[in-house]
């Protein structure tokens, strides 16, 4: 019996991968008794020798790897070692990172035997069942000649479900992934999804069954990998309604479903349904990418940015779901000033997270293949990130990277929401100016890379207190509130700590009025500018904000 090891390196342990399990169930169903299959998952941060040992322990005749920009280096290194250890093993690559540059990958890596381009569920069984090199979608080198083939997608998404018993045994509480469709209705120049054919939908009842299975398997987050979940609003609404009806019943009430949507096509019916979803049951990611009309035209998007803003603000206003929006720096026709304007506009929408990404030039994307139409300089090594364009310089992109770093720590972390709201209300400074100025301030203090949270909080206090319009005492109180609401350590950073004998009395008052539950930690503090005692019992976080509940009483309350 020939053994087939279906392998993938994930970016983090918390992530799982659907691809090898799709291959697993499809091959097991279609191949005869002459084969046995196993899935080997690892991460790019693991010791590669340990991953290698796990693969070789399967005693494989065939090894497949699913390749992405984040794992291709480590994957090729593993493949080289596998082939050097046992040259009889057939090494096969697939996935978006190799599907459109087969010739170069094969020429540069002699230890790779084959590359699959297209849907592996169709290619692998046919390859193993005897057709091998004649299978459509299989590329290879023979007699010094490169043979390149790409297999078109099946008209229907009717492959076997990847959710077998072995899959659930392997998941162990990690993020689970599900797809209700394949393909994308859009053809963005920087993306590969538009090349995967028209949108094809999996049967509704199959998806519902899989939703229930994944929700009950121990995973706390279930991510739909559909490129545009709401491209068919009726189907999308049916799935949301199904989740709503079963939430707290057949679906545990601590599971959250994640969806990527096109905000501009959401209608009132869809939005009303979202507003009625149980708090924390769903979260949405909406890609804006740019507000520049010329940029949107250049990358093949015809989005109504006014509608995008209107709908994102509505989603945020519901308060029952986490909202994530994206911008991409380095797109064509977008100069520094235009991007900064778009950044400030995106930030003003109030989303829980604003992701500032940087353009990657992917193999097979229009931007990767039409270089004259989309001129730019980008890294030759994965992840092929943009270095400069005719519209934005390397120095300007470096400014954006510094800004992005502080955006992540200060805003996207969710730890300083009240602080930011206060500063933007009082200081005449734009979001972009704030994050970039903070980056320069930290550089001036000799801080590079990661900073311990308590030290970062103190440095942040020093920076924010220097801004015109910001009152130091008020800033201290608000930052303290943020700290207590988001951190259950009970430790107060030095800049926020006030030595006051009254604090002991305040704690005694709170404990007398509101006895502490056994096994629960409590932090008590005084807000001097508001004349309040605040305290937090660290029991449960809010499902959407990730914050604990803070209570308060007047500072001069009479003891009982």
C-alpha positions as CSV (number, residue, x, y, z in Angstrom):
1,X,0.0,0.0,0.0
2,X,1.3,3.5,-0.9
3,X,1.1,6.1,1.7
4,X,0.2,9.8,0.9
5,X,1.1,12.5,3.4
6,X,-1.0,15.7,2.9
7,X,1.0,18.5,4.5
8,X,0.7,22.2,5.3
9,X,2.5,24.8,7.4
10,X,0.1,27.2,9.1
11,X,1.2,30.7,10.2
12,X,0.3,30.1,13.8
13,X,-0.8,27.1,15.9
14,X,-4.2,28.6,16.5
15,X,-4.9,28.4,12.8
16,X,-6.0,25.2,11.1
17,X,-6.0,24.5,7.4
18,X,-8.9,23.3,5.3
19,X,-7.0,22.4,2.2
20,X,-5.3,19.1,3.2
21,X,-8.6,17.8,4.6
22,X,-10.4,18.7,1.3
23,X,-7.7,16.6,-0.5
24,X,-8.0,13.8,2.2
25,X,-11.7,13.2,1.9
26,X,-11.8,13.6,-1.9
27,X,-8.8,11.2,-2.4
28,X,-10.2,8.6,0.1
29,X,-13.5,8.6,-1.7
30,X,-12.0,8.3,-5.2
31,X,-8.9,6.2,-4.8
32,X,-8.8,2.5,-4.4
33,X,-7.5,0.4,-1.5
34,X,-3.9,0.7,-2.8
35,X,-3.5,4.0,-0.9
36,X,-3.7,5.3,2.6
37,X,-3.8,9.0,3.5
38,X,-2.8,11.1,6.4
39,X,-2.7,14.9,7.2
40,X,0.3,16.5,8.7
41,X,-0.1,20.1,9.9
42,X,2.7,22.2,11.3
43,X,3.5,25.9,11.7
44,X,6.2,28.1,10.2
45,X,7.4,28.8,13.7
46,X,8.0,25.2,14.7
47,X,11.4,23.5,14.7
48,X,11.5,22.2,11.1
49,X,13.3,19.1,12.2
50,X,10.3,18.1,14.3
51,X,7.9,18.7,11.4
52,X,10.2,16.7,9.2
53,X,10.1,13.8,11.7
54,X,6.3,13.8,11.8
55,X,6.1,13.6,8.0
56,X,8.7,10.9,7.7
57,X,7.0,8.9,10.5
58,X,4.1,8.4,8.0
59,X,6.5,6.5,5.7
60,X,5.1,8.3,2.7
61,X,5.5,7.4,-1.0
62,X,3.9,10.8,-1.9
63,X,4.1,14.1,0.0
64,X,1.9,17.1,-0.9
65,X,2.3,20.6,0.5
66,X,-0.2,23.5,0.2
67,X,1.8,26.7,-0.5
68,X,1.0,30.3,0.5
69,X,3.2,33.4,0.6
70,X,3.6,33.0,4.3
71,X,4.9,29.4,4.2
72,X,6.7,28.9,0.9
73,X,10.2,29.4,2.2
74,X,9.8,26.9,5.0
75,X,7.9,24.5,2.7
76,X,10.6,24.4,0.1
77,X,13.3,23.8,2.8
78,X,11.3,20.8,4.1
79,X,10.8,19.4,0.6
80,X,14.5,19.6,-0.1
81,X,15.3,17.7,3.1
82,X,12.6,15.1,2.3
83,X,14.0,14.5,-1.1
84,X,17.6,14.4,0.1
85,X,16.6,11.8,2.7
86,X,14.6,9.6,0.4
87,X,14.7,10.4,-3.3
88,X,12.0,7.8,-4.0
89,X,9.4,10.0,-2.3
90,X,7.3,11.9,-4.9
91,X,7.1,15.6,-3.8
92,X,4.0,17.6,-4.9
93,X,3.2,21.2,-4.4
94,X,-0.1,23.0,-4.8
95,X,-1.8,26.2,-3.6
96,X,-2.0,29.8,-4.7
97,X,1.8,30.5,-4.2
98,X,2.8,28.0,-6.9
99,X,-0.3,27.7,-9.1
100,X,0.6,30.4,-11.5
101,X,4.4,30.3,-11.6
102,X,4.9,26.5,-12.1
103,X,7.8,26.8,-14.5
104,X,10.0,28.9,-12.4
105,X,9.3,26.9,-9.2
106,X,10.1,23.7,-11.0
107,X,13.3,25.1,-12.6
108,X,14.6,26.6,-9.4
109,X,13.8,23.5,-7.2
110,X,14.8,20.3,-8.8
111,X,13.6,18.3,-5.7
112,X,10.0,19.2,-6.6
113,X,8.4,16.5,-8.8
114,X,5.0,18.0,-9.6
115,X,2.9,21.1,-9.1
116,X,-0.9,20.9,-9.1
117,X,-2.7,24.0,-10.4
118,X,-6.4,24.1,-9.9
119,X,-8.7,22.4,-7.5
120,X,-6.7,19.6,-5.9
121,X,-9.8,17.5,-5.0
122,X,-10.2,16.9,-8.8
123,X,-6.5,16.6,-9.6
124,X,-5.1,14.4,-6.9
125,X,-7.4,11.4,-7.3
126,X,-7.0,11.4,-11.0
127,X,-3.2,11.7,-10.6
128,X,-3.0,8.8,-8.2
129,X,-5.4,6.6,-10.2
130,X,-2.9,6.2,-13.0
131,X,-3.1,9.2,-15.3
132,X,-0.3,11.0,-13.4
133,X,1.4,13.2,-16.0
134,X,-1.5,13.3,-18.4
135,X,-3.8,14.7,-15.7
136,X,-5.0,18.2,-16.5
137,X,-3.5,20.7,-13.9
138,X,-0.3,18.8,-13.4
139,X,3.0,20.5,-14.2
140,X,6.5,18.9,-14.3
141,X,9.9,18.8,-16.0
142,X,10.7,15.8,-18.2
143,X,13.7,15.5,-20.5
144,X,14.7,19.0,-19.7
145,X,11.4,20.3,-20.9
146,X,8.9,22.1,-18.7
147,X,5.3,20.9,-19.1
148,X,2.8,23.4,-17.7
149,X,-0.9,22.8,-17.2
150,X,-3.7,24.5,-15.3
151,X,-7.0,22.9,-14.6
152,X,-10.2,24.9,-14.8
153,X,-12.5,24.8,-11.8
154,X,-15.5,22.4,-11.9
155,X,-18.8,24.1,-12.7
156,X,-20.2,23.0,-9.4
157,X,-18.7,23.0,-6.0
158,X,-19.7,19.4,-5.2
159,X,-16.6,17.9,-3.6
160,X,-16.9,15.7,-0.5
161,X,-17.1,17.5,2.8
162,X,-13.7,17.8,4.5
163,X,-15.2,17.4,7.9
164,X,-14.4,13.8,8.7
165,X,-13.8,12.3,12.2
166,X,-10.1,12.6,11.7
167,X,-10.5,16.4,11.1
168,X,-12.4,17.0,14.3
169,X,-9.8,14.9,16.2
170,X,-7.0,17.1,14.9
171,X,-8.7,20.5,15.5
172,X,-8.2,20.7,19.3
173,X,-10.0,24.1,19.8
174,X,-8.1,25.9,17.0
175,X,-9.9,28.3,14.6
176,X,-12.1,26.3,12.2
177,X,-12.7,27.2,8.6
178,X,-15.8,26.7,6.4
179,X,-16.7,27.6,2.9
180,X,-20.2,28.1,1.5
181,X,-18.9,29.2,-1.9
182,X,-15.9,29.3,-4.1
183,X,-14.8,32.0,-6.5
184,X,-15.4,35.8,-6.3
185,X,-17.8,38.1,-8.2
186,X,-15.1,40.8,-8.3
187,X,-11.8,40.8,-10.2
188,X,-9.5,43.0,-8.2
189,X,-6.1,43.5,-9.9
190,X,-4.1,42.7,-6.7
191,X,-6.0,39.5,-5.9
192,X,-6.2,35.9,-7.2
193,X,-9.8,35.2,-6.1
194,X,-11.2,36.6,-9.4
195,X,-9.2,34.0,-11.3
196,X,-11.0,31.1,-9.6
197,X,-14.0,31.2,-11.9
198,X,-17.5,32.4,-11.3
199,X,-19.0,32.0,-7.9
200,X,-20.1,28.5,-7.2
201,X,-22.2,27.6,-4.2
202,X,-22.2,24.6,-2.0
203,X,-25.6,23.2,-1.2
204,X,-27.4,25.1,1.5
205,X,-28.3,22.1,3.6
206,X,-24.7,20.8,3.5
207,X,-23.4,24.2,4.8
208,X,-26.0,24.2,7.6
209,X,-25.0,20.8,8.7
210,X,-21.3,21.8,8.6
211,X,-22.1,24.9,10.7
212,X,-23.6,22.8,13.4
213,X,-20.7,20.3,13.3
214,X,-18.0,23.0,13.5
215,X,-19.8,25.0,16.2
216,X,-20.0,21.9,18.4
217,X,-16.4,20.7,18.0
218,X,-14.7,23.0,20.5
219,X,-13.6,25.7,18.2
220,X,-14.5,29.2,19.5
221,X,-14.1,30.9,16.1
222,X,-15.5,29.6,12.8
223,X,-14.4,31.6,9.8
224,X,-16.1,31.5,6.5
225,X,-13.5,31.6,3.8
226,X,-15.9,32.9,1.1
227,X,-14.3,35.8,-0.6
228,X,-17.6,37.7,-0.6
229,X,-20.0,36.1,1.8
230,X,-22.9,38.4,1.0
231,X,-22.5,38.3,-2.8
232,X,-25.9,36.5,-2.7
233,X,-27.8,38.3,-0.1
234,X,-30.6,35.8,0.1
235,X,-28.2,32.9,0.8
236,X,-26.2,35.0,3.2
237,X,-29.3,36.0,5.1
238,X,-30.4,32.3,5.3
239,X,-27.2,31.3,6.9
240,X,-27.3,34.2,9.4
241,X,-30.9,33.4,10.3
242,X,-29.9,29.7,10.8
243,X,-27.2,30.7,13.2
244,X,-29.5,33.1,15.0
245,X,-32.2,30.4,15.4
246,X,-29.8,27.8,16.7
247,X,-27.6,30.0,18.9
248,X,-27.6,28.9,22.5
249,X,-29.3,25.7,21.4
250,X,-27.5,23.5,18.8
251,X,-24.8,26.2,18.5
252,X,-23.0,26.9,21.8
253,X,-23.4,30.6,22.8
254,X,-19.6,31.1,23.0
255,X,-18.9,30.5,19.4
256,X,-18.3,33.4,17.0
257,X,-18.7,33.2,13.2
258,X,-16.5,35.4,11.0
259,X,-17.5,36.6,7.5
260,X,-15.8,38.7,4.8
261,X,-18.4,41.0,3.1
262,X,-18.7,43.7,0.5
263,X,-20.2,46.5,2.6
264,X,-21.6,48.4,-0.3
265,X,-24.0,45.6,-1.4
266,X,-25.6,45.0,2.0
267,X,-29.2,46.0,1.8
268,X,-31.6,47.1,4.7
269,X,-33.0,43.6,5.1
270,X,-29.5,42.1,5.6
271,X,-28.5,44.9,7.9
272,X,-31.6,44.5,10.0
273,X,-30.9,40.8,10.3
274,X,-27.3,41.6,11.5
275,X,-28.7,44.0,14.1
276,X,-30.8,41.2,15.5
277,X,-28.0,38.7,15.9
278,X,-27.0,37.6,19.4
279,X,-24.2,39.8,20.8
280,X,-20.8,38.3,19.9
281,X,-22.2,35.6,17.6
282,X,-20.9,37.1,14.4
283,X,-18.1,39.5,13.2
284,X,-17.6,41.1,9.8
285,X,-14.5,42.1,7.8
286,X,-15.1,44.7,5.0
287,X,-12.3,45.5,2.6
288,X,-12.3,49.2,1.6
289,X,-8.7,49.1,0.2
290,X,-8.9,52.8,-1.0
291,X,-11.2,55.8,-1.2
292,X,-9.3,57.2,-4.2
293,X,-11.6,57.0,-7.3
294,X,-8.7,56.7,-9.7
295,X,-7.2,53.9,-7.6
296,X,-10.4,52.0,-7.4
297,X,-10.8,52.3,-11.2
298,X,-7.2,51.1,-11.7
299,X,-7.6,48.0,-9.6
300,X,-10.9,47.0,-11.2
301,X,-13.2,47.9,-8.3
302,X,-16.4,49.9,-8.9
303,X,-17.4,50.4,-5.2
304,X,-19.7,53.0,-4.0
305,X,-17.6,54.4,-1.2
306,X,-20.4,56.5,0.2
307,X,-22.5,53.4,0.6
308,X,-19.6,51.6,2.1
309,X,-19.2,54.3,4.8
310,X,-22.9,54.4,5.5
311,X,-23.2,50.7,5.9
312,X,-20.1,50.3,8.0
313,X,-21.3,53.0,10.4
314,X,-24.6,51.2,10.7
315,X,-22.9,47.9,11.5
316,X,-20.7,49.6,14.1
317,X,-23.8,51.3,15.6
318,X,-25.5,47.9,16.3
319,X,-22.9,47.2,19.0
320,X,-23.4,43.5,18.8
321,X,-20.6,42.5,16.4
322,X,-16.9,43.1,15.9
323,X,-16.3,45.1,12.7
324,X,-12.9,45.0,10.9
325,X,-12.1,47.2,7.9
326,X,-9.0,47.1,5.6
327,X,-6.9,49.6,3.6
328,X,-4.0,48.7,1.3
329,X,-1.0,51.0,0.9
330,X,0.9,51.0,-2.4
331,X,-2.0,50.7,-4.8
332,X,-1.8,52.3,-8.2
333,X,-2.7,56.0,-8.5
334,X,-2.6,56.4,-4.7
335,X,-0.1,59.0,-3.5
336,X,0.8,59.7,0.1
337,X,-1.6,62.5,0.6
338,X,-4.5,60.5,-0.9
339,X,-3.7,57.6,1.3
340,X,-3.5,59.7,4.5
341,X,-6.9,61.2,3.7
342,X,-8.4,57.8,3.2
343,X,-6.8,56.5,6.4
344,X,-8.4,59.3,8.4
345,X,-11.8,58.7,6.7
346,X,-11.6,55.0,7.4
347,X,-10.7,55.6,11.0
348,X,-13.6,57.9,11.5
349,X,-16.0,55.0,10.7
350,X,-15.5,53.7,14.2
351,X,-14.7,50.1,13.3
352,X,-13.2,47.9,16.0
353,X,-10.1,47.3,13.8
354,X,-8.6,49.2,11.0
355,X,-6.0,47.0,9.2
356,X,-3.4,48.9,7.3
357,X,-2.0,46.4,4.9
358,X,0.7,46.8,2.3
359,X,0.3,45.7,-1.3
360,X,1.7,42.3,-2.2
361,X,2.3,41.4,-5.9
362,X,1.0,37.9,-6.1
363,X,2.0,35.4,-8.9
364,X,-0.9,35.1,-11.2
365,X,-2.6,38.4,-10.2
366,X,-3.2,41.0,-12.9
367,X,-0.7,43.3,-11.1
368,X,1.8,40.5,-11.2
369,X,1.3,39.7,-14.9
370,X,0.8,43.2,-16.4
371,X,3.8,45.0,-15.1
372,X,3.7,47.9,-17.6
373,X,0.1,48.6,-16.6
374,X,0.9,48.4,-12.9
375,X,4.4,49.7,-12.5
376,X,6.0,49.3,-9.0
377,X,9.1,48.1,-7.2
378,X,8.5,45.2,-4.9
379,X,10.5,42.6,-3.0
380,X,11.7,39.6,-5.0
381,X,11.2,37.4,-1.9
382,X,7.9,36.4,-0.3
383,X,5.6,38.1,0.6
384,X,6.5,40.3,-2.4
385,X,5.6,43.5,-0.6
386,X,5.7,46.8,-2.5
387,X,8.8,49.0,-2.0
388,X,7.7,52.0,-4.1
389,X,5.5,53.0,-6.9
390,X,5.4,56.0,-9.3
391,X,2.9,57.6,-6.9
392,X,4.4,56.8,-3.5
393,X,8.0,56.7,-2.5
394,X,9.9,54.2,-0.4
395,X,10.3,56.8,2.3
396,X,6.6,57.5,2.4
397,X,5.8,53.8,2.6
398,X,8.2,53.6,5.5
399,X,6.2,56.3,7.3
400,X,3.1,54.3,6.7
401,X,4.7,51.2,8.2
402,X,5.7,53.1,11.4
403,X,2.2,54.5,11.6
404,X,0.7,51.0,11.1
405,X,2.8,49.7,14.0
406,X,1.3,52.3,16.4
407,X,-2.2,51.8,15.0
408,X,-1.9,48.1,16.0
409,X,-0.6,48.8,19.5
410,X,-2.7,51.8,20.4
411,X,-6.0,51.3,18.5
412,X,-6.4,47.8,17.2
413,X,-5.3,46.3,20.5
414,X,-8.5,47.6,22.0
415,X,-6.7,48.6,25.2
416,X,-7.0,52.4,24.8
417,X,-10.4,53.0,23.3
418,X,-11.6,55.5,25.9
419,X,-8.2,57.3,25.8
420,X,-8.4,57.7,22.1
421,X,-11.9,59.0,22.2
422,X,-10.9,61.6,24.7
423,X,-7.8,62.7,22.9
424,X,-9.5,63.1,19.5
425,X,-12.3,65.0,21.2
426,X,-9.9,67.4,22.9
427,X,-6.8,67.7,20.8
428,X,-6.7,69.1,17.3
429,X,-4.9,66.2,15.7
430,X,-6.0,63.7,13.1
431,X,-5.7,59.9,13.6
432,X,-2.8,59.6,11.2
433,X,-0.9,62.5,12.8
434,X,-1.4,60.9,16.2
435,X,-0.2,57.5,15.3
436,X,2.8,58.7,13.3
437,X,3.8,61.3,15.9
438,X,3.7,58.6,18.6
439,X,6.0,56.4,16.4
440,X,8.5,59.3,16.2
441,X,8.2,60.0,19.9
442,X,9.0,56.3,20.8
443,X,11.9,56.4,18.3
444,X,13.2,59.4,20.1
445,X,13.1,57.5,23.4
446,X,15.2,54.8,21.8
447,X,12.2,52.3,21.7
448,X,12.2,49.9,18.8
449,X,10.3,46.7,18.4
450,X,8.1,45.3,21.1
451,X,7.6,47.3,24.4
452,X,6.2,45.7,27.6
453,X,2.6,46.9,28.1
454,X,3.2,48.7,31.4
455,X,6.2,50.6,29.9
456,X,4.2,51.4,26.8
457,X,1.3,52.8,28.9
458,X,3.7,55.1,30.7
459,X,5.3,56.3,27.5
460,X,1.9,56.8,25.9
461,X,0.8,58.9,28.9
462,X,3.9,61.1,28.5
463,X,3.2,61.6,24.8
464,X,-0.5,62.3,25.1
465,X,-0.2,64.6,28.0
466,X,2.0,66.9,25.9
467,X,-0.7,67.5,23.3
468,X,-2.6,70.8,23.4
469,X,-6.1,70.4,24.8
470,X,-5.3,67.3,26.9
471,X,-5.6,67.7,30.7
472,X,-3.1,65.5,32.5
473,X,-5.4,64.6,35.4
474,X,-8.3,63.8,33.1
475,X,-6.0,61.8,30.9
476,X,-4.7,59.8,33.9
477,X,-8.3,58.9,34.9
478,X,-9.3,57.8,31.5
479,X,-6.2,55.8,30.9
480,X,-6.7,54.2,34.3
481,X,-10.3,53.3,33.4
482,X,-9.1,51.7,30.1
483,X,-6.4,49.8,32.0
484,X,-8.8,48.4,34.6
485,X,-11.4,47.5,32.0
486,X,-9.0,45.5,29.8
487,X,-6.3,44.1,32.2
488,X,-7.1,41.7,35.0
489,X,-3.6,41.7,36.6
490,X,-4.5,44.4,39.2
491,X,-1.2,46.1,38.5
492,X,-1.4,49.8,37.8
493,X,1.4,51.3,35.7
494,X,3.6,53.9,37.5
495,X,2.3,57.0,35.6
496,X,-1.3,56.1,36.5
497,X,-0.7,55.3,40.1
498,X,-1.5,57.8,42.8
499,X,-0.4,57.2,46.4
500,X,-3.5,58.1,48.4
501,X,-4.6,56.7,51.8
502,X,-8.2,57.2,50.8
503,X,-7.8,54.3,48.3
504,X,-7.8,51.8,51.2
505,X,-11.0,53.4,52.5
506,X,-12.5,53.3,49.1
507,X,-11.7,49.6,48.7
508,X,-13.3,48.9,52.1
509,X,-16.5,50.8,51.1
510,X,-16.8,48.8,47.9
511,X,-16.2,45.5,49.6
512,X,-18.8,46.3,52.2
513,X,-21.4,47.4,49.8
514,X,-20.7,44.7,47.2
515,X,-19.1,41.6,48.7
516,X,-16.6,39.9,46.4
517,X,-17.5,36.6,45.0
518,X,-15.2,33.7,45.9
519,X,-12.5,33.1,43.4
520,X,-13.0,36.4,41.6
521,X,-10.3,39.1,41.4
522,X,-11.2,42.8,41.9
523,X,-9.4,46.0,41.2
524,X,-10.5,49.3,42.9
525,X,-9.4,52.8,41.9
526,X,-10.3,56.4,42.3
527,X,-11.2,58.8,39.4
528,X,-10.4,62.2,40.9
529,X,-11.7,64.3,38.1
530,X,-15.1,62.6,38.3
531,X,-15.2,62.1,42.1
532,X,-15.8,58.4,41.7
533,X,-14.7,55.1,43.0
534,X,-14.5,52.5,40.2
535,X,-14.0,48.8,40.5
536,X,-14.0,45.8,38.3
537,X,-14.7,42.2,39.2
538,X,-12.9,40.1,36.5
539,X,-15.6,37.6,35.6
540,X,-16.6,37.7,32.0
541,X,-15.5,39.9,29.1
542,X,-17.9,41.5,26.8
543,X,-18.1,39.3,23.7
544,X,-17.7,42.2,21.2
545,X,-15.4,44.7,23.0
546,X,-13.3,42.2,24.9
547,X,-13.7,44.4,28.0
548,X,-14.7,43.6,31.6
549,X,-17.6,45.5,33.2
550,X,-16.6,48.4,35.5
551,X,-18.9,49.7,38.2
552,X,-18.8,53.0,40.1
553,X,-20.1,54.9,43.1
554,X,-19.6,58.5,44.2
555,X,-16.3,59.0,46.1
556,X,-18.1,60.6,49.1
557,X,-20.7,57.8,49.6
558,X,-21.6,57.2,53.2
559,X,-20.6,53.8,54.6
560,X,-23.4,51.4,55.4
